[in-house]
Amino acid sequence: MKQQTIKKEISLSGLALHSGKEATVRLLPAAADAGIVFVARGQKIPALAENVTDTTRGTSLGRAQVVEHLLAAVYGLGIDNLTIELEGGEPPALDGSAYLFGEALKKAGLAELPAEKRLLAPKKDLLVEDPGASLRLIPYDGFAIHFVIEFPVIGRQELSYNGDFDELAQARTFGFVEELEGLRKRGLARGATLENSLAIGPQGYLSQPRYPDEPVRHKVLDLLGDLALVGHPINGKIEAFKSGHRLNVALARRIREACLTSRTS
């Protein structure tokens, strides 16, 4: 299977989710084996797990912040090489999902490159845990995710994903209204609206869900974006229970250590 990039440059603009300021992202073709590279405020940052600097309400790579929705579209569409230029430090939130990023990448067109994809397939279980949460990768011929969440008001939701990105693409970020004031005091969620977020109050949803199980679909979307930080496609089955960005990135690091470090040591 050949590596892919896009055929032409494309850009999107809008308000950033956390800063609430105008942001623009430009997506440009890249050569084989270049990988996914962000350019933000004069800094080039490869999209790799070891470059993650923060996982608070999103995944950030130094000056490239809250990149998981864009990376979910990149990973979900099988794009291996891309240059991503950010103005403003964050991609625009757009509709709060990965859908419009995916549509832009499709519009730019996908192009095969003269190099084979490198699939990473860990040979043993890899487990990362936090109190009350876990993320396990099991050797498997293919790629699949089973994700379980439990939240107040939402309750328990679970989803099995077998690689159809369109099943996830429109699932928006979600949050609880009682947290909003505190988040904004910390400089977060200043661009969140009832259109680009699924708001949840004490009695239930305050905005209309796009799917009956939109929250768990979005958690799978976030996981895809964080797994893009492995730097290569993955073969394996992932079992996730109440995982978030910190655990997702921890697993991405473990996969890189298991599949890459051993080959170079």
C-alpha positions in Angstrom: 0.0 0.0 0.0 1.4 3.3 -1.1 1.9 6.4 1.1 -0.5 9.4 0.4 -0.5 13.1 0.5 -2.8 15.7 -1.0 -2.7 17.0 -4.6 -3.0 20.8 -3.9 -2.9 23.3 -1.1 -6.1 24.2 0.7 -7.0 26.5 3.6 -9.7 27.0 6.2 -10.5 29.8 8.5 -12.7 30.5 11.5 -12.6 31.0 15.3 -10.4 28.8 17.4 -12.1 26.7 20.0 -10.0 27.7 23.0 -8.7 31.2 22.3 -11.8 32.3 20.5 -9.7 34.3 18.1 -9.6 34.1 14.3 -7.4 31.2 13.1 -6.4 29.9 9.7 -4.9 26.5 8.7 -3.2 25.8 5.4 -2.8 22.2 4.3 0.0 21.6 1.8 1.3 18.5 0.0 4.5 16.8 1.3 7.0 14.3 0.0 7.1 10.6 0.8 8.4 9.9 4.3 8.1 13.5 5.4 5.3 12.7 7.8 2.8 15.1 9.2 4.6 18.4 10.2 3.0 21.5 11.8 4.4 25.0 11.2 3.3 27.3 14.0 4.7 30.7 14.9 8.0 30.0 13.1 8.4 26.6 14.6 8.4 23.3 12.7 6.9 20.5 14.8 6.6 16.9 13.6 3.3 15.4 14.7 4.8 12.7 17.0 3.8 11.6 20.5 7.1 12.7 22.0 6.4 16.3 20.9 3.2 16.6 22.9 3.4 19.4 25.5 -0.1 19.4 26.9 -3.2 17.2 27.0 -5.5 19.6 28.9 -8.9 19.7 27.0 -7.0 18.9 23.8 -3.7 17.7 22.5 -1.0 20.3 21.9 2.4 20.2 20.3 4.2 23.2 21.6 3.0 26.2 19.6 0.6 24.0 17.6 -2.4 23.6 20.0 -5.6 21.5 20.0 -4.7 19.6 16.9 -6.6 16.3 17.5 -9.7 17.0 15.3 -7.6 17.9 12.3 -5.3 14.9 12.9 -8.3 12.6 13.2 -9.3 13.6 9.6 -5.7 13.1 8.4 -5.5 9.7 10.0 -9.0 8.6 9.2 -8.4 9.4 5.5 -5.1 7.5 5.4 -2.9 10.6 4.7 0.8 9.9 5.6 2.6 13.2 4.6 1.3 16.7 5.0 2.5 20.2 6.0 0.1 22.0 8.2 0.6 25.8 8.6 -1.2 27.4 11.5 -1.9 31.1 11.9 -3.0 31.8 15.5 -1.6 28.6 17.1 -4.8 26.6 16.8 -6.7 25.2 13.9 -10.2 26.8 13.5 -12.9 25.0 15.5 -15.2 25.1 12.4 -18.3 22.9 13.4 -16.5 21.3 16.4 -15.9 18.0 14.6 -13.5 16.6 12.0 -16.0 16.7 9.2 -15.0 20.0 7.5 -11.3 19.1 7.8 -12.1 15.8 6.1 -14.1 17.5 3.3 -11.3 20.0 2.7 -8.8 17.2 2.4 -11.0 15.3 0.0 -11.5 18.5 -2.1 -7.8 18.9 -2.3 -7.6 15.3 -3.6 -5.5 12.4 -2.4 -2.3 11.5 -4.3 -0.2 8.4 -4.1 3.5 8.7 -3.5 6.3 6.4 -4.6 6.9 4.8 -1.2 5.2 2.1 0.8 3.2 2.7 4.0 4.9 1.3 7.1 2.4 -0.4 9.3 3.2 -0.8 13.0 1.9 -4.0 14.5 2.8 -4.5 18.2 3.4 -8.2 19.0 2.1 -8.1 22.5 -0.6 -6.3 24.5 0.2 -2.7 25.4 -1.7 -1.2 28.4 -1.9 2.3 29.8 -4.1 3.1 32.8 -5.3 5.9 35.0 -7.5 5.5 38.1 -10.9 4.4 36.6 -9.7 4.5 33.0 -7.7 2.3 30.7 -6.5 1.9 27.1 -5.3 -1.4 25.8 -3.9 -2.4 22.3 -4.2 -6.1 21.4 -2.4 -7.6 18.4 -4.9 -8.0 15.6 -4.8 -8.3 11.8 -6.5 -5.0 10.9 -7.5 -1.9 12.9 -10.5 -1.7 15.3 -11.5 0.3 18.4 -14.1 -0.5 21.1 -14.7 2.5 23.3 -16.8 2.8 26.5 -17.6 6.1 28.2 -19.5 6.8 31.4 -20.5 10.4 32.4 -23.1 12.0 34.6 -26.3 12.8 32.6 -25.0 11.0 29.5 -24.7 7.6 31.3 -22.9 4.7 29.6 -22.3 4.7 25.8 -20.1 2.3 23.8 -19.1 2.1 20.2 -17.2 -0.4 18.0 -15.3 1.3 15.1 -13.8 -0.6 12.2 -12.3 2.1 10.0 -15.3 3.9 8.5 -14.3 7.5 9.2 -17.6 8.9 8.0 -19.3 7.2 11.0 -17.4 9.6 13.3 -16.6 12.7 11.2 -19.5 14.9 12.3 -19.3 14.1 16.1 -18.6 17.4 17.9 -16.7 18.1 21.1 -18.9 18.1 24.1 -18.8 19.6 27.6 -20.8 20.4 30.7 -22.2 23.9 31.1 -21.2 24.0 34.8 -17.6 23.8 33.7 -17.7 26.6 31.2 -17.1 29.6 33.4 -14.0 27.9 35.0 -12.6 26.9 31.6 -12.9 30.4 30.2 -11.2 31.9 33.2 -8.3 29.6 32.3 -8.3 30.8 28.7 -10.1 27.7 27.4 -13.4 27.2 25.5 -13.7 30.9 24.6 -14.7 29.9 21.1 -17.2 27.3 22.1 -20.8 27.8 21.0 -24.0 25.7 20.9 -23.3 25.1 17.2 -19.7 23.8 17.5 -20.1 22.0 20.8 -22.6 19.5 22.3 -23.5 21.3 25.5 -24.8 19.2 28.4 -26.8 20.6 31.3 -28.2 19.0 34.5 -31.2 17.7 32.6 -29.5 16.7 29.4 -28.4 18.1 26.1 -28.8 21.8 25.4 -28.0 21.5 21.7 -29.4 18.9 19.3 -27.2 15.8 19.1 -26.1 14.8 15.6 -26.1 11.1 16.7 -27.9 9.4 19.6 -24.4 8.5 20.9 -22.5 11.6 19.7 -20.2 11.8 22.8 -18.7 8.3 22.5 -18.3 8.9 18.7 -16.4 12.1 19.5 -14.2 10.2 22.0 -13.3 7.7 19.3 -12.6 10.7 17.0 -10.2 12.2 19.6 -8.5 8.8 20.0 -7.9 8.6 16.2 -6.4 12.1 16.2 -4.0 11.2 19.1 -3.1 7.9 17.4 -1.9 9.9 14.4 1.0 10.9 16.7 2.4 7.3 16.3 3.6 8.6 12.9 2.5 5.4 11.0 -0.7 3.5 10.5 -1.4 0.9 13.2 -2.5 -2.7 13.1 -4.2 -3.7 16.3 -7.5 -3.7 18.3 -7.9 -1.0 20.9 -10.1 -1.4 23.9 -10.8 2.0 25.6 -12.6 2.6 28.8 -13.1 6.3 29.8 -9.8 7.3 28.1 -8.9 10.8 27.4 -6.0 12.7 25.7 -3.4 11.9 28.4 -3.9 8.2 28.1 -4.3 8.3 24.3 -0.9 10.0 24.0 0.6 7.6 26.5 -0.5 4.7 24.3 0.9 6.4 21.2 4.2 6.7 22.9 4.1 3.0 24.0 3.4 1.9 20.4 6.3 3.9 19.1 8.6 2.5 21.8 7.5 -1.1 21.1 7.7 -0.9 17.3 10.5 1.6 16.6 12.9 1.7 19.5 13.5 -2.1 19.4 14.4 -2.0 15.7 17.0 0.7 16.1 18.6 -0.4 19.4 
